Each structure stands twice: as structure tokens, then as C-alpha cells.
Amino acid sequence: MLDAEAAAAFADEWYAAWNAHDLDAILHHYADDVEFTSPFVVALNGDETGTLRGKDALRDYFARALQRFPDLHFEPIATLVGVDSVTLHYISVEDRRAAEVMTLGPGSNVVSVLAHYG
């Protein structure tokens, strides 16, 4: 089971990587076979399923997102802990509220993400 201390450390590293726009550091958090679902996948990729599969697809998607939003900065609101998951609630691009539910696998790598935006 994930504890609050491990979840907080994960969140700190995840936010630091994104706010530094360090693509390799961002991707370090994800498993090779990650499944990532987000409304932004529809908007940026034109993929009506909203789901990407695999770290290579995620790399391309995140690289485009960093280019499209050069001033990207995530502001944490809350870190919520589940059994094998963490939810990061934060202020995202364009001052949108966001919450990402991330299921963690072996080595605390993210195996699935469900992203939500207000």
C-alpha cells in the first residue's frame, strides 16, 4: 500500500519535472506500457478515444504539450492517496483545475492515468 510520505515524494518529483519542462524527468515516472487517458489527447492528437498507450506515444504527446504551452507551470493543491494509486489535484495550464488519478505499478512507476480538467 502507498503511504502519504511516498505519495508526497512522488508528487514533489512529478511537479518539479513538469515545472522544469524536463521531458526525460517527466517520463521517468511512467511505465513502458502506460495507458494515459485525457481530454487533452483528444484536443492535441485528434484521437477521439482520448487514450495513449506506451511511453513512446506519451513522449510525443508530452513534447507537443510542452511546445504548445511554453509557460506551463503546475501549482499543487492536494495529493490524495489510494491503495496503489495517487491523485494529484493542481492548477494546470490556462488556470484550469486538474486532477490526475495515477495507478502505480512495480517500482512506483505510473501504469495508468485518468486526467480530469475543470
C-alpha positions as CSV (number, residue, x, y, z in Angstrom):
1,M,0.0,0.0,0.0
2,L,1.2,3.5,-0.8
3,D,1.7,5.8,2.2
4,A,1.3,9.5,2.5
5,E,5.1,10.1,2.6
6,A,5.8,8.1,-0.5
7,A,2.9,9.8,-2.3
8,A,4.2,13.3,-1.3
9,A,7.7,12.4,-2.6
10,F,6.3,11.2,-5.9
11,A,4.2,14.3,-6.3
12,D,7.1,16.6,-5.5
13,E,9.3,14.9,-8.1
14,W,6.5,14.9,-10.7
15,Y,5.7,18.6,-10.2
16,A,9.4,19.5,-10.3
17,A,9.9,17.6,-13.6
18,W,6.9,19.3,-15.2
19,N,7.8,22.7,-14.0
20,A,11.3,22.4,-15.2
21,H,10.0,21.2,-18.6
22,D,12.4,18.3,-18.4
23,L,10.8,15.6,-20.7
24,D,13.1,12.8,-19.6
25,A,12.5,13.5,-15.9
26,I,8.8,13.6,-16.6
27,L,8.8,10.3,-18.4
28,H,10.9,8.7,-15.7
29,H,7.7,8.4,-13.7
30,Y,5.8,6.3,-16.2
31,A,6.0,2.5,-17.0
32,D,6.9,1.5,-20.6
33,D,3.3,0.1,-21.1
34,V,1.5,3.1,-19.5
35,E,-2.1,3.8,-20.5
36,F,-2.9,7.6,-20.4
37,T,-6.4,9.0,-20.8
38,S,-7.1,12.7,-21.0
39,P,-9.4,15.2,-22.8
40,F,-6.2,16.9,-24.0
41,V,-5.3,13.8,-26.0
42,V,-8.5,14.4,-28.0
43,A,-7.6,18.1,-28.4
44,L,-3.8,17.7,-29.2
45,N,-3.8,14.4,-31.0
46,G,-7.3,14.4,-32.6
47,D,-7.8,11.0,-31.1
48,E,-11.4,10.6,-30.1
49,T,-10.6,7.7,-27.7
50,G,-8.6,10.1,-25.6
51,T,-6.2,7.3,-24.7
52,L,-2.5,6.8,-25.4
53,R,-0.7,3.5,-24.9
54,G,3.0,3.2,-24.3
55,K,5.8,5.5,-23.2
56,D,6.8,6.4,-26.8
57,A,3.3,7.7,-27.5
58,L,3.4,9.6,-24.2
59,R,6.8,11.1,-25.1
60,D,5.5,12.5,-28.4
61,Y,2.3,13.8,-26.7
62,F,4.1,15.5,-23.8
63,A,6.7,17.0,-26.1
64,R,3.9,18.7,-28.1
65,A,2.2,19.8,-24.9
66,L,5.4,21.5,-23.7
67,Q,5.8,23.2,-27.0
68,R,2.2,24.4,-27.1
69,F,2.3,25.7,-23.5
70,P,5.8,27.2,-23.1
71,D,4.8,28.9,-19.9
72,L,3.4,25.7,-18.4
73,H,3.6,25.6,-14.6
74,F,1.6,23.3,-12.3
75,E,0.6,24.6,-8.9
76,P,-0.2,21.8,-6.4
77,I,-3.5,21.9,-4.5
78,A,-3.7,18.4,-2.9
79,T,-2.2,14.9,-3.0
80,L,-4.7,12.2,-2.3
81,V,-3.5,8.6,-1.5
82,G,-5.2,5.4,-2.5
83,V,-4.1,1.7,-2.1
84,D,-2.0,1.6,-5.2
85,S,-2.8,5.0,-6.6
86,V,-2.3,8.7,-6.1
87,T,-4.5,11.6,-7.3
88,L,-2.7,14.9,-7.9
89,H,-5.0,17.9,-7.8
90,Y,-3.4,21.0,-9.2
91,I,-3.8,24.2,-11.2
92,S,-2.8,23.4,-14.8
93,V,-2.4,25.4,-18.0
94,E,-4.7,28.3,-18.6
95,D,-5.6,28.3,-14.8
96,R,-7.6,25.1,-15.2
97,R,-8.2,22.9,-12.2
98,A,-6.8,19.4,-12.9
99,A,-6.8,16.1,-11.2
100,E,-4.9,13.0,-12.4
101,V,-5.6,9.6,-10.9
102,M,-2.5,7.6,-11.3
103,T,-2.2,3.9,-10.7
104,L,1.3,2.8,-9.7
105,G,2.9,-0.5,-10.5
106,P,6.2,-2.0,-9.5
107,G,8.9,0.5,-8.7
108,S,6.2,3.1,-8.3
109,N,6.0,3.7,-12.0
110,V,2.7,5.0,-13.3
111,V,0.8,2.3,-15.2
112,S,-2.4,4.2,-15.9
113,V,-3.6,7.8,-15.7
114,L,-7.1,9.2,-15.9
115,A,-6.8,13.0,-16.3
116,H,-9.7,15.4,-15.5
117,Y,-10.0,19.1,-16.0
118,G,-12.3,21.8,-14.8
